[in-house]
Amino acid sequence: MINNKMGGDLEKIRKVGEYLLEVWKAAGVDLSRVEVVWAATWRRIQITGSS
């Protein structure tokens, strides 16, 4: 895992990501223009070459 964030626990990493999405919303970021790729999805794409 990159930098062993959250001990490499994908569920913890996802929760942090969900929190950051809320922070961005509160800061006024237009999330309709943001593409979120979760770590588990990215890893599956890297392993299989498809989503």
The first five atom37 places (N, CA, C, CB, O) and aatype in JSON, in Angstrom:
{
  "aatype": [12, 9, 2, 2, 11, 12, 7, 7, 3, 10, 6, 11, 9, 1, 11, 19, 7, 6, 18, 10, 10, 6, 19, 17, 11, 0, 0, 7, 19, 3, 10, 15, 1, 19, 6, 19, 19, 17, 0, 0, 16, 17, 1, 1, 9, 5, 9, 16, 7, 15, 15],
  "atom_mask": [
    [1, 1, 1, 1, 1],
    [1, 1, 1, 1, 1],
    [1, 1, 1, 1, 1],
    [1, 1, 1, 1, 1],
    [1, 1, 1, 1, 1],
    [1, 1, 1, 1, 1],
    [1, 1, 1, 0, 1],
    [1, 1, 1, 0, 1],
    [1, 1, 1, 1, 1],
    [1, 1, 1, 1, 1],
    [1, 1, 1, 1, 1],
    [1, 1, 1, 1, 1],
    [1, 1, 1, 1, 1],
    [1, 1, 1, 1, 1],
    [1, 1, 1, 1, 1],
    [1, 1, 1, 1, 1],
    [1, 1, 1, 0, 1],
    [1, 1, 1, 1, 1],
    [1, 1, 1, 1, 1],
    [1, 1, 1, 1, 1],
    [1, 1, 1, 1, 1],
    [1, 1, 1, 1, 1],
    [1, 1, 1, 1, 1],
    [1, 1, 1, 1, 1],
    [1, 1, 1, 1, 1],
    [1, 1, 1, 1, 1],
    [1, 1, 1, 1, 1],
    [1, 1, 1, 0, 1],
    [1, 1, 1, 1, 1],
    [1, 1, 1, 1, 1],
    [1, 1, 1, 1, 1],
    [1, 1, 1, 1, 1],
    [1, 1, 1, 1, 1],
    [1, 1, 1, 1, 1],
    [1, 1, 1, 1, 1],
    [1, 1, 1, 1, 1],
    [1, 1, 1, 1, 1],
    [1, 1, 1, 1, 1],
    [1, 1, 1, 1, 1],
    [1, 1, 1, 1, 1],
    [1, 1, 1, 1, 1],
    [1, 1, 1, 1, 1],
    [1, 1, 1, 1, 1],
    [1, 1, 1, 1, 1],
    [1, 1, 1, 1, 1],
    [1, 1, 1, 1, 1],
    [1, 1, 1, 1, 1],
    [1, 1, 1, 1, 1],
    [1, 1, 1, 0, 1],
    [1, 1, 1, 1, 1],
    [1, 1, 1, 1, 1]
  ],
  "atom_positions": [
    [[0.84, -1.18, 0.0], [0.0, 0.0, 0.0], [0.88, 1.25, 0.0], [-0.95, 0.0, 1.22], [1.97, 1.26, 0.58]],
    [[0.4, 2.25, -0.64], [1.15, 3.51, -0.7], [1.22, 4.1, 0.71], [0.48, 4.52, -1.69], [0.19, 4.43, 1.31]],
    [[2.44, 4.23, 1.23], [2.69, 4.83, 2.54], [1.97, 4.12, 3.69], [2.28, 6.27, 2.52], [1.94, 4.65, 4.8]],
    [[1.4, 2.95, 3.44], [0.7, 2.18, 4.48], [-0.34, 3.02, 5.22], [1.71, 1.61, 5.48], [-0.46, 2.93, 6.44]],
    [[-1.08, 3.82, 4.49], [-2.1, 4.67, 5.09], [-3.15, 3.83, 5.83], [-2.78, 5.54, 4.01], [-3.59, 2.79, 5.32]],
    [[-3.53, 4.27, 7.01], [-4.54, 3.59, 7.82], [-4.23, 2.1, 7.99], [-5.93, 3.77, 7.2], [-5.14, 1.28, 8.07]],
    [[-2.96, 1.77, 8.05], [-2.55, 0.38, 8.22], [-2.87, -0.48, 7.01], [0.0, 0.0, 0.0], [-2.83, -1.71, 7.08]],
    [[-3.17, 0.16, 5.88], [-3.5, -0.58, 4.66], [-4.93, -1.11, 4.64], [0.0, 0.0, 0.0], [-5.3, -1.83, 3.72]],
    [[-5.73, -0.76, 5.63], [-7.12, -1.22, 5.75], [-7.99, -0.41, 4.78], [-7.65, -1.09, 7.22], [-8.23, 0.78, 5.01]],
    [[-8.45, -1.05, 3.71], [-9.22, -0.33, 2.68], [-10.52, 0.25, 3.22], [-9.52, -1.25, 1.52], [-10.97, 1.28, 2.73]],
    [[-11.12, -0.38, 4.22], [-12.36, 0.16, 4.79], [-12.07, 1.47, 5.53], [-13.02, -0.88, 5.76], [-12.84, 2.43, 5.42]],
    [[-10.98, 1.52, 6.27], [-10.6, 2.76, 6.96], [-10.25, 3.86, 5.95], [-9.4, 2.51, 7.92], [-10.62, 5.01, 6.11]],
    [[-9.53, 3.48, 4.91], [-9.16, 4.44, 3.87], [-10.42, 5.01, 3.22], [-8.25, 3.79, 2.8], [-10.49, 6.21, 2.95]],
    [[-11.42, 4.16, 2.97], [-12.67, 4.61, 2.37], [-13.39, 5.59, 3.29], [-13.58, 3.42, 2.06], [-13.92, 6.6, 2.83]],
    [[-13.42, 5.29, 4.59], [-14.08, 6.19, 5.55], [-13.41, 7.56, 5.56], [-14.06, 5.58, 6.96], [-14.09, 8.59, 5.62]],
    [[-12.09, 7.59, 5.5], [-11.37, 8.87, 5.43], [-11.75, 9.59, 4.14], [-9.83, 8.64, 5.51], [-11.95, 10.81, 4.14]],
    [[-11.84, 8.85, 3.04], [-12.23, 9.44, 1.76], [-13.63, 10.02, 1.8], [0.0, 0.0, 0.0], [-13.87, 11.11, 1.27]],
    [[-14.56, 9.3, 2.44], [-15.93, 9.81, 2.57], [-15.95, 11.09, 3.4], [-16.85, 8.74, 3.22], [-16.67, 12.03, 3.09]],
    [[-15.15, 11.12, 4.46], [-15.02, 12.32, 5.28], [-14.5, 13.49, 4.44], [-14.09, 12.07, 6.49], [-15.03, 14.6, 4.51]],
    [[-13.47, 13.24, 3.64], [-12.9, 14.31, 2.82], [-13.9, 14.82, 1.79], [-11.64, 13.81, 2.11], [-13.91, 16.01, 1.49]],
    [[-14.75, 13.94, 1.26], [-15.8, 14.41, 0.35], [-16.72, 15.4, 1.06], [-16.61, 13.21, -0.18], [-17.12, 16.41, 0.47]],
    [[-17.05, 15.12, 2.32], [-17.89, 16.04, 3.08], [-17.17, 17.36, 3.33], [-18.3, 15.39, 4.43], [-17.78, 18.43, 3.28]],
    [[-15.87, 17.3, 3.6], [-15.08, 18.51, 3.79], [-15.11, 19.34, 2.51], [-13.62, 18.16, 4.19], [-15.29, 20.55, 2.56]],
    [[-14.92, 18.68, 1.37], [-14.91, 19.4, 0.09], [-16.28, 20.03, -0.17], [-14.54, 18.45, -1.07], [-16.35, 21.17, -0.64]],
    [[-17.36, 19.3, 0.14], [-18.71, 19.86, -0.03], [-18.87, 21.11, 0.83], [-19.8, 18.82, 0.33], [-19.37, 22.13, 0.36]],
    [[-18.44, 21.02, 2.08], [-18.56, 22.16, 3.0], [-17.73, 23.34, 2.52], [-18.11, 21.75, 4.41], [-18.06, 24.5, 2.79]],
    [[-16.65, 23.06, 1.8], [-15.79, 24.12, 1.27], [-16.33, 24.69, -0.04], [-14.38, 23.6, 1.07], [-15.75, 25.62, -0.61]],
    [[-17.44, 24.11, -0.53], [-18.05, 24.64, -1.74], [-17.61, 23.99, -3.04], [0.0, 0.0, 0.0], [-17.89, 24.51, -4.12]],
    [[-16.91, 22.87, -2.95], [-16.47, 22.18, -4.17], [-17.68, 21.56, -4.86], [-15.4, 21.08, -3.83], [-18.51, 20.92, -4.22]],
    [[-17.77, 21.76, -6.17], [-18.85, 21.17, -6.97], [-18.49, 19.72, -7.26], [-19.07, 21.97, -8.31], [-17.72, 19.43, -8.18]],
    [[-19.05, 18.79, -6.46], [-18.69, 17.38, -6.59], [-19.22, 16.74, -7.87], [-19.2, 16.62, -5.39], [-18.84, 15.62, -8.21]],
    [[-20.1, 17.43, -8.59], [-20.56, 16.89, -9.86], [-19.42, 16.9, -10.89], [-21.77, 17.69, -10.39], [-19.5, 16.27, -11.94]],
    [[-18.36, 17.65, -10.56], [-17.2, 17.74, -11.46], [-16.01, 16.92, -10.95], [-16.79, 19.2, -11.64], [-14.89, 17.06, -11.44]],
    [[-16.28, 16.07, -9.95], [-15.22, 15.27, -9.33], [-15.49, 13.8, -9.61], [-15.13, 15.53, -7.8], [-16.62, 13.33, -9.44]],
    [[-14.47, 13.09, -10.04], [-14.59, 11.64, -10.21], [-13.88, 10.98, -9.04], [-14.0, 11.17, -11.6], [-12.68, 11.16, -8.85]],
    [[-14.64, 10.21, -8.27], [-14.07, 9.51, -7.11], [-13.79, 8.08, -7.54], [-15.04, 9.56, -5.87], [-14.67, 7.37, -8.02]],
    [[-12.56, 7.65, -7.35], [-12.17, 6.27, -7.62], [-11.69, 5.7, -6.3], [-11.06, 6.16, -8.75], [-10.63, 6.07, -5.8]],
    [[-12.47, 4.79, -5.74], [-12.13, 4.19, -4.45], [-10.96, 3.23, -4.6], [-13.34, 3.46, -3.85], [-10.77, 2.63, -5.66]],
    [[-10.18, 3.11, -3.55], [-8.97, 2.27, -3.56], [-9.27, 0.84, -3.99], [-8.32, 2.27, -2.19], [-8.52, 0.26, -4.77]],
    [[-10.36, 0.27, -3.5], [-10.69, -1.11, -3.84], [-10.97, -1.25, -5.33], [-11.91, -1.59, -3.03], [-10.58, -2.24, -5.95]],
    [[-11.64, -0.26, -5.91], [-11.93, -0.28, -7.34], [-10.64, -0.12, -8.13], [-12.92, 0.83, -7.71], [-10.41, -0.84, -9.1]],
    [[-9.8, 0.82, -7.71], [-8.54, 1.06, -8.4], [-7.67, -0.2, -8.37], [-7.78, 2.25, -7.76], [-7.06, -0.56, -9.37]],
    [[-7.63, -0.86, -7.23], [-6.82, -2.07, -7.09], [-7.35, -3.16, -8.02], [-6.82, -2.57, -5.63], [-6.56, -3.85, -8.67]],
    [[-8.67, -3.31, -8.1], [-9.27, -4.32, -8.98], [-8.91, -4.01, -10.44], [-10.81, -4.38, -8.79], [-8.61, -4.92, -11.21]],
    [[-8.96, -2.74, -10.81], [-8.6, -2.36, -12.18], [-7.14, -2.69, -12.45], [-8.86, -0.84, -12.41], [-6.8, -3.2, -13.52]],
    [[-6.27, -2.42, -11.47], [-4.85, -2.69, -11.64], [-4.58, -4.19, -11.79], [-4.07, -2.14, -10.44], [-3.72, -4.58, -12.58]],
    [[-5.3, -5.01, -11.05], [-5.08, -6.46, -11.08], [-5.66, -7.09, -12.34], [-5.69, -7.12, -9.85], [-5.0, -7.9, -12.99]],
    [[-6.89, -6.7, -12.69], [-7.59, -7.37, -13.79], [-7.51, -6.6, -15.11], [-9.03, -7.59, -13.43], [-7.73, -7.17, -16.18]],
    [[-7.21, -5.33, -15.04], [-7.19, -4.51, -16.24], [-8.56, -3.99, -16.63], [0.0, 0.0, 0.0], [-8.7, -3.36, -17.68]],
    [[-9.58, -4.24, -15.79], [-10.92, -3.7, -16.05], [-11.65, -3.48, -14.74], [-11.74, -4.67, -16.97], [-11.24, -3.98, -13.69]],
    [[-12.73, -2.71, -14.81], [-13.5, -2.46, -13.58], [-14.58, -3.46, -13.52], [-14.07, -1.04, -13.52], [-15.37, -3.46, -12.58]]
  ]
}
